Amino acid sequence: MAADPKGYGQYRGGYAPEPDPDYADDGGPYATAVWWNPAEDAEGEFGAELPEPRSKMRRTAQKFVNSAGALTSLALIVGLGVWGYKLAVRDVTGVPVIAALEGPARVAPENPGGELAQHTGLAVNTVAAVGEAAGTANELRLAPYPTSLADEDLPMAAMGGVSLARRDHLAPVEAVQPIAAARGVPPEPLPDEAPEPILDPPVVADTDAAVALALDEALAEPAPAAAAATPAPRAIPASVPGVARSPRPQPRSQGALPTGVVALAAADAAAEAALPGFSDIDPSTLPAGTRLVQLGAFDNEAQARDEWNRIALKFGPLMAGKGRVIQPAESAGRVFYRLRATGFGDLADARRFCAALVGKDLHCIPVQVR
């Protein structure tokens, strides 16, 4: 054991640690000869393993690469920010503007050819095209009349001038008595007793009661006294000269209408009589600014009247006091009839009327006379 060279008190007992060559200071009490000497080590076995110092050019290139990478990253971040901002405001500020083409949009050819259609080239068309009327023309041509249906092509309801035949206009029937007196046969006197009156059958409202009454009449047997009291029909014997064949009455006039037409006309008259009070108004007598409502457009006047009757029967209280206006009009060479109603104080009144009809799936449009 080595002695304490400096005589520290902790080592007076005869104990001293071994010197550590790795942590010994130069010139210290524990320094040994085994230590790293830079001068000797540069030429010794450790000198060959040390890296060579980097050159100045390599250090400059490394700095340049680092700076370029930093600038690239910064430019990428700035570009992403600008792109995101433009994308956010593109819908607000990026409205595209399309420049108009130069020159007219359509150019009419100088010589189009073909035939001139009807109602073209008229002076009135200049008002809509230019904005003002053209000058006076040297030659004026009127537009042709619209093509209409022939009389035989019109429906029966639209044919005018047909009226029901009256009973007092029928051809008179020759009296039988003058003919019999002229042939020398005196007429037979009528019986003194008056014939039994023909009674109307009883009116039965219930269906079951009507069926029971019909069965009773069918199953009932006629009384023998009534059958015996019925006189036999009197007939002139065929042996009497001049009365073998009764005279035939003359035919009626040709002006009488068929039974179906008479019944249809009577039904229409009864339907119009059952409608609420209204009056037909001439469209030409309505002043400008009159409030109307249009209920539809029809091919002929009869259809317009039928539609009015249908609406009036369905909405009786609503149609009371309204006037019927049937106005003919023409569009593209076709004639039609507008069905309108008048009797409204203002536009609000007409709109309330139309709202009630539209709620029932009917057509109604408020209009104004111009």
TORKOL-4160 file (C-alpha; in steps of 0.2 Angstrom, whole numbers, padded with zeros to 4 digits, m for minus):
370
<pt num="1" X="0000" Y="0000" Z="0000"/>
<pt num="2" X="0007" Y="0017" Z="m0005"/>
<pt num="3" X="0009" Y="0030" Z="0008"/>
<pt num="4" X="0000" Y="0046" Z="0008"/>
<pt num="5" X="0012" Y="0058" Z="0000"/>
<pt num="6" X="0004" Y="0074" Z="0006"/>
<pt num="7" X="m0001" Y="0067" Z="0023"/>
<pt num="8" X="m0020" Y="0069" Z="0021"/>
<pt num="9" X="m0028" Y="0065" Z="0037"/>
<pt num="10" X="m0041" Y="0053" Z="0030"/>
<pt num="11" X="m0027" Y="0042" Z="0024"/>
<pt num="12" X="m0017" Y="0042" Z="0040"/>
<pt num="13" X="m0023" Y="0025" Z="0044"/>
<pt num="14" X="m0012" Y="0018" Z="0032"/>
<pt num="15" X="m0025" Y="0017" Z="0017"/>
<pt num="16" X="m0023" Y="0027" Z="0000"/>
<pt num="17" X="m0033" Y="0024" Z="m0016"/>
<pt num="18" X="m0025" Y="0018" Z="m0032"/>
<pt num="19" X="m0022" Y="0032" Z="m0044"/>
<pt num="20" X="m0033" Y="0032" Z="m0059"/>
<pt num="21" X="m0023" Y="0036" Z="m0075"/>
<pt num="22" X="m0039" Y="0041" Z="m0085"/>
<pt num="23" X="m0044" Y="0055" Z="m0073"/>
<pt num="24" X="m0027" Y="0061" Z="m0067"/>
<pt num="25" X="m0022" Y="0079" Z="m0069"/>
<pt num="26" X="m0006" Y="0083" Z="m0077"/>
<pt num="27" X="0007" Y="0087" Z="m0063"/>
<pt num="28" X="m0005" Y="0080" Z="m0050"/>
<pt num="29" X="0000" Y="0068" Z="m0036"/>
<pt num="30" X="m0009" Y="0054" Z="m0045"/>
<pt num="31" X="m0002" Y="0057" Z="m0063"/>
<pt num="32" X="0007" Y="0043" Z="m0071"/>
<pt num="33" X="0017" Y="0041" Z="m0086"/>
<pt num="34" X="0004" Y="0032" Z="m0095"/>
<pt num="35" X="m0006" Y="0046" Z="m0103"/>
<pt num="36" X="m0011" Y="0052" Z="m0120"/>
<pt num="37" X="0001" Y="0064" Z="m0128"/>
<pt num="38" X="m0005" Y="0074" Z="m0143"/>
<pt num="39" X="0012" Y="0076" Z="m0150"/>
<pt num="40" X="0016" Y="0058" Z="m0149"/>
<pt num="41" X="m0001" Y="0052" Z="m0154"/>
<pt num="42" X="m0001" Y="0062" Z="m0170"/>
<pt num="43" X="0013" Y="0051" Z="m0176"/>
<pt num="44" X="0008" Y="0035" Z="m0167"/>
<pt num="45" X="m0005" Y="0022" Z="m0171"/>
<pt num="46" X="m0020" Y="0034" Z="m0167"/>
<pt num="47" X="m0014" Y="0047" Z="m0179"/>
<pt num="48" X="m0020" Y="0038" Z="m0195"/>
<pt num="49" X="m0038" Y="0036" Z="m0189"/>
<pt num="50" X="m0042" Y="0054" Z="m0187"/>
<pt num="51" X="m0054" Y="0062" Z="m0201"/>
<pt num="52" X="m0046" Y="0075" Z="m0212"/>
<pt num="53" X="m0053" Y="0093" Z="m0210"/>
<pt num="54" X="m0067" Y="0098" Z="m0223"/>
<pt num="55" X="m0062" Y="0110" Z="m0236"/>
<pt num="56" X="m0070" Y="0128" Z="m0237"/>
<pt num="57" X="m0078" Y="0124" Z="m0254"/>
<pt num="58" X="m0088" Y="0109" Z="m0247"/>
<pt num="59" X="m0094" Y="0120" Z="m0232"/>
<pt num="60" X="m0100" Y="0134" Z="m0244"/>
<pt num="61" X="m0109" Y="0121" Z="m0255"/>
<pt num="62" X="m0118" Y="0114" Z="m0240"/>
<pt num="63" X="m0123" Y="0131" Z="m0234"/>
<pt num="64" X="m0130" Y="0135" Z="m0251"/>
<pt num="65" X="m0140" Y="0119" Z="m0252"/>
<pt num="66" X="m0148" Y="0122" Z="m0235"/>
<pt num="67" X="m0152" Y="0140" Z="m0239"/>
<pt num="68" X="m0161" Y="0134" Z="m0256"/>
<pt num="69" X="m0171" Y="0121" Z="m0246"/>
<pt num="70" X="m0177" Y="0134" Z="m0234"/>
<pt num="71" X="m0182" Y="0147" Z="m0247"/>
<pt num="72" X="m0191" Y="0133" Z="m0257"/>
<pt num="73" X="m0201" Y="0128" Z="m0241"/>
<pt num="74" X="m0205" Y="0146" Z="m0238"/>
<pt num="75" X="m0211" Y="0149" Z="m0256"/>
<pt num="76" X="m0222" Y="0133" Z="m0255"/>
<pt num="77" X="m0230" Y="0139" Z="m0239"/>
<pt num="78" X="m0233" Y="0157" Z="m0246"/>
<pt num="79" X="m0240" Y="0149" Z="m0263"/>
<pt num="80" X="m0252" Y="0138" Z="m0253"/>
<pt num="81" X="m0259" Y="0152" Z="m0243"/>
<pt num="82" X="m0262" Y="0163" Z="m0259"/>
<pt num="83" X="m0270" Y="0148" Z="m0268"/>
<pt num="84" X="m0282" Y="0145" Z="m0254"/>
<pt num="85" X="m0287" Y="0163" Z="m0252"/>
<pt num="86" X="m0291" Y="0164" Z="m0271"/>
<pt num="87" X="m0300" Y="0148" Z="m0270"/>
<pt num="88" X="m0311" Y="0155" Z="m0256"/>
<pt num="89" X="m0315" Y="0172" Z="m0265"/>
<pt num="90" X="m0317" Y="0164" Z="m0282"/>
<pt num="91" X="m0336" Y="0163" Z="m0281"/>
<pt num="92" X="m0338" Y="0181" Z="m0276"/>
<pt num="93" X="m0325" Y="0190" Z="m0287"/>
<pt num="94" X="m0322" Y="0178" Z="m0301"/>
<pt num="95" X="m0338" Y="0182" Z="m0311"/>
<pt num="96" X="m0333" Y="0178" Z="m0330"/>
<pt num="97" X="m0336" Y="0192" Z="m0342"/>
<pt num="98" X="m0340" Y="0187" Z="m0360"/>
<pt num="99" X="m0337" Y="0200" Z="m0373"/>
<pt num="100" X="m0350" Y="0203" Z="m0386"/>
<pt num="101" X="m0347" Y="0199" Z="m0404"/>
<pt num="102" X="m0345" Y="0213" Z="m0416"/>
<pt num="103" X="m0358" Y="0216" Z="m0429"/>
<pt num="104" X="m0377" Y="0211" Z="m0430"/>
<pt num="105" X="m0383" Y="0195" Z="m0423"/>
<pt num="106" X="m0393" Y="0191" Z="m0438"/>
<pt num="107" X="m0392" Y="0197" Z="m0456"/>
<pt num="108" X="m0406" Y="0195" Z="m0468"/>
<pt num="109" X="m0401" Y="0189" Z="m0485"/>
<pt num="110" X="m0403" Y="0202" Z="m0500"/>
<pt num="111" X="m0412" Y="0189" Z="m0510"/>
<pt num="112" X="m0421" Y="0176" Z="m0499"/>
<pt num="113" X="m0432" Y="0169" Z="m0513"/>
<pt num="114" X="m0448" Y="0160" Z="m0511"/>
<pt num="115" X="m0465" Y="0167" Z="m0510"/>
<pt num="116" X="m0471" Y="0181" Z="m0498"/>
<pt num="117" X="m0482" Y="0174" Z="m0484"/>
<pt num="118" X="m0499" Y="0181" Z="m0480"/>
<pt num="119" X="m0500" Y="0196" Z="m0468"/>
<pt num="120" X="m0481" Y="0201" Z="m0470"/>
<pt num="121" X="m0474" Y="0216" Z="m0477"/>
<pt num="122" X="m0488" Y="0227" Z="m0470"/>
<pt num="123" X="m0485" Y="0245" Z="m0464"/>
<pt num="124" X="m0491" Y="0241" Z="m0446"/>
<pt num="125" X="m0477" Y="0229" Z="m0444"/>
<pt num="126" X="m0465" Y="0244" Z="m0445"/>
<pt num="127" X="m0471" Y="0250" Z="m0428"/>
<pt num="128" X="m0465" Y="0234" Z="m0419"/>
<pt num="129" X="m0449" Y="0233" Z="m0429"/>
<pt num="130" X="m0444" Y="0252" Z="m0429"/>
<pt num="131" X="m0454" Y="0260" Z="m0416"/>
<pt num="132" X="m0464" Y="0272" Z="m0426"/>
<pt num="133" X="m0475" Y="0271" Z="m0441"/>
<pt num="134" X="m0468" Y="0271" Z="m0459"/>
<pt num="135" X="m0471" Y="0284" Z="m0472"/>
<pt num="136" X="m0486" Y="0284" Z="m0483"/>
<pt num="137" X="m0485" Y="0270" Z="m0496"/>
<pt num="138" X="m0489" Y="0272" Z="m0515"/>
<pt num="139" X="m0500" Y="0257" Z="m0515"/>
<pt num="140" X="m0511" Y="0250" Z="m0501"/>
<pt num="141" X="m0518" Y="0232" Z="m0501"/>
<pt num="142" X="m0531" Y="0226" Z="m0488"/>
<pt num="143" X="m0528" Y="0210" Z="m0479"/>
<pt num="144" X="m0539" Y="0196" Z="m0486"/>
<pt num="145" X="m0554" Y="0190" Z="m0476"/>
<pt num="146" X="m0552" Y="0175" Z="m0464"/>
<pt num="147" X="m0557" Y="0158" Z="m0471"/>
<pt num="148" X="m0572" Y="0152" Z="m0462"/>
<pt num="149" X="m0583" Y="0136" Z="m0463"/>
<pt num="150" X="m0597" Y="0134" Z="m0476"/>
<pt num="151" X="m0615" Y="0134" Z="m0470"/>
<pt num="152" X="m0616" Y="0115" Z="m0472"/>
<pt num="153" X="m0601" Y="0112" Z="m0461"/>
<pt num="154" X="m0607" Y="0122" Z="m0446"/>
<pt num="155" X="m0614" Y="0112" Z="m0431"/>
<pt num="156" X="m0633" Y="0112" Z="m0429"/>
<pt num="157" X="m0631" Y="0123" Z="m0413"/>
<pt num="158" X="m0622" Y="0137" Z="m0422"/>
<pt num="159" X="m0635" Y="0137" Z="m0437"/>
<pt num="160" X="m0646" Y="0152" Z="m0435"/>
<pt num="161" X="m0663" Y="0156" Z="m0442"/>
<pt num="162" X="m0671" Y="0140" Z="m0436"/>
<pt num="163" X="m0686" Y="0141" Z="m0425"/>
<pt num="164" X="m0699" Y="0129" Z="m0418"/>
<pt num="165" X="m0715" Y="0127" Z="m0428"/>
<pt num="166" X="m0730" Y="0133" Z="m0420"/>
<pt num="167" X="m0746" Y="0122" Z="m0419"/>
<pt num="168" X="m0757" Y="0136" Z="m0426"/>
<pt num="169" X="m0747" Y="0136" Z="m0442"/>
<pt num="170" X="m0751" Y="0118" Z="m0447"/>
<pt num="171" X="m0761" Y="0114" Z="m0462"/>
<pt num="172" X="m0780" Y="0113" Z="m0459"/>
<pt num="173" X="m0788" Y="0096" Z="m0459"/>
<pt num="174" X="m0804" Y="0095" Z="m0470"/>
<pt num="175" X="m0820" Y="0094" Z="m0460"/>
<pt num="176" X="m0828" Y="0076" Z="m0461"/>
<pt num="177" X="m0846" Y="0082" Z="m0460"/>
<pt num="178" X="m0846" Y="0092" Z="m0476"/>
<pt num="179" X="m0839" Y="0078" Z="m0485"/>
<pt num="180" X="m0852" Y="0066" Z="m0478"/>
<pt num="181" X="m0866" Y="0078" Z="m0483"/>
<pt num="182" X="m0860" Y="0080" Z="m0500"/>
<pt num="183" X="m0860" Y="0061" Z="m0503"/>
<pt num="184" X="m0879" Y="0060" Z="m0497"/>
<pt num="185" X="m0876" Y="0051" Z="m0480"/>
<pt num="186" X="m0883" Y="0060" Z="m0465"/>
<pt num="187" X="m0872" Y="0060" Z="m0450"/>
<pt num="188" X="m0877" Y="0050" Z="m0434"/>
<pt num="189" X="m0882" Y="0060" Z="m0419"/>
<pt num="190" X="m0870" Y="0059" Z="m0404"/>
<pt num="191" X="m0876" Y="0049" Z="m0388"/>
<pt num="192" X="m0885" Y="0060" Z="m0375"/>
<pt num="193" X="m0875" Y="0053" Z="m0360"/>
<pt num="194" X="m0858" Y="0061" Z="m0358"/>
<pt num="195" X="m0843" Y="0049" Z="m0359"/>
<pt num="196" X="m0834" Y="0045" Z="m0343"/>
<pt num="197" X="m0819" Y="0056" Z="m0339"/>
<pt num="198" X="m0802" Y="0049" Z="m0340"/>
<pt num="199" X="m0794" Y="0050" Z="m0323"/>
<pt num="200" X="m0775" Y="0052" Z="m0321"/>
<pt num="201" X="m0766" Y="0037" Z="m0312"/>
<pt num="202" X="m0762" Y="0041" Z="m0294"/>
<pt num="203" X="m0744" Y="0048" Z="m0291"/>
<pt num="204" X="m0734" Y="0036" Z="m0281"/>
<pt num="205" X="m0717" Y="0043" Z="m0274"/>
<pt num="206" X="m0711" Y="0027" Z="m0266"/>
<pt num="207" X="m0703" Y="0014" Z="m0277"/>
<pt num="208" X="m0710" Y="m0001" Z="m0267"/>
<pt num="209" X="m0727" Y="0006" Z="m0267"/>
<pt num="210" X="m0727" Y="0009" Z="m0286"/>
<pt num="211" X="m0722" Y="m0009" Z="m0289"/>
<pt num="212" X="m0736" Y="m0015" Z="m0277"/>
<pt num="213" X="m0749" Y="m0004" Z="m0286"/>
<pt num="214" X="m0743" Y="m0011" Z="m0303"/>
<pt num="215" X="m0745" Y="m0029" Z="m0297"/>
<pt num="216" X="m0763" Y="m0025" Z="m0291"/>
<pt num="217" X="m0768" Y="m0018" Z="m0307"/>
<pt num="218" X="m0761" Y="m0032" Z="m0317"/>
<pt num="219" X="m0769" Y="m0046" Z="m0306"/>
<pt num="220" X="m0786" Y="m0037" Z="m0304"/>
<pt num="221" X="m0800" Y="m0045" Z="m0314"/>
<pt num="222" X="m0812" Y="m0033" Z="m0323"/>
<pt num="223" X="m0830" Y="m0031" Z="m0316"/>
<pt num="224" X="m0843" Y="m0040" Z="m0327"/>
<pt num="225" X="m0855" Y="m0025" Z="m0325"/>
<pt num="226" X="m0843" Y="m0013" Z="m0332"/>
<pt num="227" X="m0839" Y="m0024" Z="m0346"/>
<pt num="228" X="m0857" Y="m0026" Z="m0351"/>
<pt num="229" X="m0860" Y="m0007" Z="m0349"/>
<pt num="230" X="m0847" Y="m0003" Z="m0362"/>
<pt num="231" X="m0856" Y="0000" Z="m0378"/>
<pt num="232" X="m0849" Y="m0008" Z="m0394"/>
<pt num="233" X="m0841" Y="0004" Z="m0406"/>
<pt num="234" X="m0852" Y="0010" Z="m0419"/>
<pt num="235" X="m0846" Y="0008" Z="m0437"/>
<pt num="236" X="m0855" Y="0012" Z="m0453"/>
<pt num="237" X="m0858" Y="m0004" Z="m0463"/>
<pt num="238" X="m0848" Y="m0006" Z="m0479"/>
<pt num="239" X="m0863" Y="m0008" Z="m0490"/>
<pt num="240" X="m0867" Y="0011" Z="m0488"/>
<pt num="241" X="m0860" Y="0019" Z="m0504"/>
<pt num="242" X="m0846" Y="0032" Z="m0502"/>
<pt num="243" X="m0840" Y="0027" Z="m0485"/>
<pt num="244" X="m0829" Y="0012" Z="m0489"/>
<pt num="245" X="m0813" Y="0022" Z="m0485"/>
<pt num="246" X="m0812" Y="0037" Z="m0473"/>
<pt num="247" X="m0804" Y="0053" Z="m0480"/>
<pt num="248" X="m0785" Y="0054" Z="m0476"/>
<pt num="249" X="m0779" Y="0071" Z="m0468"/>
<pt num="250" X="m0767" Y="0081" Z="m0477"/>
<pt num="251" X="m0749" Y="0081" Z="m0472"/>
<pt num="252" X="m0742" Y="0094" Z="m0460"/>
<pt num="253" X="m0730" Y="0107" Z="m0466"/>
<pt num="254" X="m0712" Y="0104" Z="m0469"/>
<pt num="255" X="m0706" Y="0117" Z="m0457"/>
<pt num="256" X="m0709" Y="0106" Z="m0441"/>
<pt num="257" X="m0694" Y="0100" Z="m0433"/>
<pt num="258" X="m0691" Y="0082" Z="m0427"/>
<pt num="259" X="m0697" Y="0077" Z="m0410"/>
<pt num="260" X="m0679" Y="0076" Z="m0403"/>
<pt num="261" X="m0674" Y="0093" Z="m0408"/>
<pt num="262" X="m0690" Y="0100" Z="m0401"/>
<pt num="263" X="m0687" Y="0091" Z="m0384"/>
<pt num="264" X="m0668" Y="0097" Z="m0384"/>
<pt num="265" X="m0673" Y="0115" Z="m0387"/>
<pt num="266" X="m0687" Y="0114" Z="m0373"/>
<pt num="267" X="m0674" Y="0106" Z="m0361"/>
<pt num="268" X="m0662" Y="0120" Z="m0364"/>
<pt num="269" X="m0675" Y="0133" Z="m0362"/>
<pt num="270" X="m0681" Y="0125" Z="m0346"/>
<pt num="271" X="m0662" Y="0125" Z="m0340"/>
<pt num="272" X="m0660" Y="0143" Z="m0343"/>
<pt num="273" X="m0676" Y="0147" Z="m0334"/>
<pt num="274" X="m0670" Y="0138" Z="m0319"/>
<pt num="275" X="m0654" Y="0148" Z="m0318"/>
<pt num="276" X="m0651" Y="0163" Z="m0307"/>
<pt num="277" X="m0655" Y="0180" Z="m0315"/>
<pt num="278" X="m0642" Y="0186" Z="m0327"/>
<pt num="279" X="m0642" Y="0196" Z="m0343"/>
<pt num="280" X="m0633" Y="0195" Z="m0360"/>
<pt num="281" X="m0622" Y="0210" Z="m0362"/>
<pt num="282" X="m0615" Y="0216" Z="m0379"/>
<pt num="283" X="m0596" Y="0217" Z="m0378"/>
<pt num="284" X="m0595" Y="0233" Z="m0389"/>
<pt num="285" X="m0606" Y="0242" Z="m0375"/>
<pt num="286" X="m0593" Y="0240" Z="m0361"/>
<pt num="287" X="m0583" Y="0255" Z="m0358"/>
<pt num="288" X="m0564" Y="0254" Z="m0356"/>
<pt num="289" X="m0558" Y="0250" Z="m0339"/>
<pt num="290" X="m0573" Y="0238" Z="m0335"/>
<pt num="291" X="m0567" Y="0224" Z="m0324"/>
<pt num="292" X="m0572" Y="0206" Z="m0331"/>
<pt num="293" X="m0567" Y="0188" Z="m0327"/>
<pt num="294" X="m0564" Y="0176" Z="m0341"/>
<pt num="295" X="m0571" Y="0158" Z="m0339"/>
<pt num="296" X="m0564" Y="0150" Z="m0355"/>
<pt num="297" X="m0563" Y="0151" Z="m0374"/>
<pt num="298" X="m0573" Y="0139" Z="m0385"/>
<pt num="299" X="m0575" Y="0135" Z="m0403"/>
<pt num="300" X="m0593" Y="0141" Z="m0405"/>
<pt num="301" X="m0606" Y="0151" Z="m0395"/>
<pt num="302" X="m0616" Y="0136" Z="m0391"/>
<pt num="303" X="m0602" Y="0129" Z="m0381"/>
<pt num="304" X="m0599" Y="0145" Z="m0372"/>
<pt num="305" X="m0618" Y="0146" Z="m0367"/>
<pt num="306" X="m0618" Y="0128" Z="m0361"/>
<pt num="307" X="m0602" Y="0131" Z="m0350"/>
<pt num="308" X="m0611" Y="0147" Z="m0342"/>
<pt num="309" X="m0626" Y="0136" Z="m0338"/>
<pt num="310" X="m0616" Y="0123" Z="m0330"/>
<pt num="311" X="m0606" Y="0135" Z="m0319"/>
<pt num="312" X="m0622" Y="0145" Z="m0315"/>
<pt num="313" X="m0631" Y="0129" Z="m0309"/>
<pt num="314" X="m0616" Y="0124" Z="m0299"/>
<pt num="315" X="m0613" Y="0141" Z="m0291"/>
<pt num="316" X="m0630" Y="0149" Z="m0291"/>
<pt num="317" X="m0628" Y="0161" Z="m0276"/>
<pt num="318" X="m0611" Y="0166" Z="m0283"/>
<pt num="319" X="m0617" Y="0169" Z="m0301"/>
<pt num="320" X="m0632" Y="0180" Z="m0295"/>
<pt num="321" X="m0632" Y="0197" Z="m0303"/>
<pt num="322" X="m0618" Y="0194" Z="m0315"/>
<pt num="323" X="m0619" Y="0198" Z="m0333"/>
<pt num="324" X="m0614" Y="0185" Z="m0347"/>
<pt num="325" X="m0602" Y="0192" Z="m0361"/>
<pt num="326" X="m0599" Y="0181" Z="m0376"/>
<pt num="327" X="m0585" Y="0190" Z="m0386"/>
<pt num="328" X="m0579" Y="0183" Z="m0403"/>
<pt num="329" X="m0561" Y="0184" Z="m0407"/>
<pt num="330" X="m0549" Y="0178" Z="m0420"/>
<pt num="331" X="m0531" Y="0171" Z="m0418"/>
<pt num="332" X="m0521" Y="0165" Z="m0433"/>
<pt num="333" X="m0536" Y="0164" Z="m0444"/>
<pt num="334" X="m0546" Y="0154" Z="m0431"/>
<pt num="335" X="m0562" Y="0161" Z="m0424"/>
<pt num="336" X="m0566" Y="0157" Z="m0406"/>
<pt num="337" X="m0578" Y="0164" Z="m0392"/>
<pt num="338" X="m0572" Y="0171" Z="m0375"/>
<pt num="339" X="m0584" Y="0168" Z="m0361"/>
<pt num="340" X="m0583" Y="0182" Z="m0348"/>
<pt num="341" X="m0593" Y="0188" Z="m0334"/>
<pt num="342" X="m0596" Y="0206" Z="m0328"/>
<pt num="343" X="m0603" Y="0215" Z="m0313"/>
<pt num="344" X="m0588" Y="0218" Z="m0302"/>
<pt num="345" X="m0584" Y="0234" Z="m0293"/>
<pt num="346" X="m0565" Y="0233" Z="m0293"/>
<pt num="347" X="m0550" Y="0221" Z="m0296"/>
<pt num="348" X="m0551" Y="0214" Z="m0278"/>
<pt num="349" X="m0569" Y="0209" Z="m0281"/>
<pt num="350" X="m0565" Y="0200" Z="m0297"/>
<pt num="351" X="m0550" Y="0191" Z="m0288"/>
<pt num="352" X="m0561" Y="0185" Z="m0274"/>
<pt num="353" X="m0574" Y="0178" Z="m0287"/>
<pt num="354" X="m0560" Y="0169" Z="m0297"/>
<pt num="355" X="m0553" Y="0162" Z="m0280"/>
<pt num="356" X="m0569" Y="0154" Z="m0277"/>
<pt num="357" X="m0570" Y="0146" Z="m0294"/>
<pt num="358" X="m0552" Y="0141" Z="m0295"/>
<pt num="359" X="m0554" Y="0132" Z="m0278"/>
<pt num="360" X="m0567" Y="0121" Z="m0287"/>
<pt num="361" X="m0555" Y="0117" Z="m0302"/>
<pt num="362" X="m0562" Y="0129" Z="m0314"/>
<pt num="363" X="m0553" Y="0142" Z="m0325"/>
<pt num="364" X="m0555" Y="0160" Z="m0320"/>
<pt num="365" X="m0544" Y="0175" Z="m0325"/>
<pt num="366" X="m0547" Y="0193" Z="m0320"/>
<pt num="367" X="m0546" Y="0204" Z="m0336"/>
<pt num="368" X="m0550" Y="0222" Z="m0340"/>
<pt num="369" X="m0558" Y="0230" Z="m0355"/>
<pt num="370" X="m0546" Y="0240" Z="m0365"/>
